[in-house]
Structures are given as structure tokens and as C-alpha cells.
Amino acid sequence: MKQGIHPDYVECKVSCACGASFMSRSTKPELKVDICSQCHPFFTGQQKIVDTEGRVERFIKRYGLQSQYSEYSEEDTKKAGKAKK
């Protein structure tokens, strides 16, 4: 392996768009990410749409769609759950 061609492996600060930050190691001193473990839907259990260019709103507006959850009431979902069992 050649000596002196590899970048330094230093501690870096990772900053998320949600405001959370933590320390890690990388060849760059600072990293900025859109989603971290404190705001990712898998870890929080909440759905979050990351749309920086308005694509979701444009799609909904173009096709006249509503939210997927607004069509059904809680009673409908309970009935469907009982029917499956």
C-alpha cells in the first residue's frame, strides 16, 4: 500500500436538518444530512414526507388526489380489521 496517498481520518460533526448533531469519524470534518435516526420514520413511527422541490404537492394537485388516510374513517378500518381475522 502506498504511503501518503490516503486522506486523514478525523472526527467529524454530523448535522441533521432536524437540528440534531452527533460526532463520528470521516475524511471530512463536517457532514450535513437530511434525515438521521432521531427524525427517520422507522425510528420515530411517524410518516414524514421529505420533499424539497414540491413534487408531492404538484402530483396531488395534478391528479386531484386526497390524503390516503382521509378516505376512510376509523370505523371502516376497524370493520376491515375484523373481516380479515
Secondary structure, DSSP 4 states (H G I P E B T S, - for coil): --SS-SPP-EEEEEEETTS-EEEEEESSSEEEES--TTT-HHHH-S-----SSSHHHHHHHHHT---TTTSS-HHHHHHHHHHH-
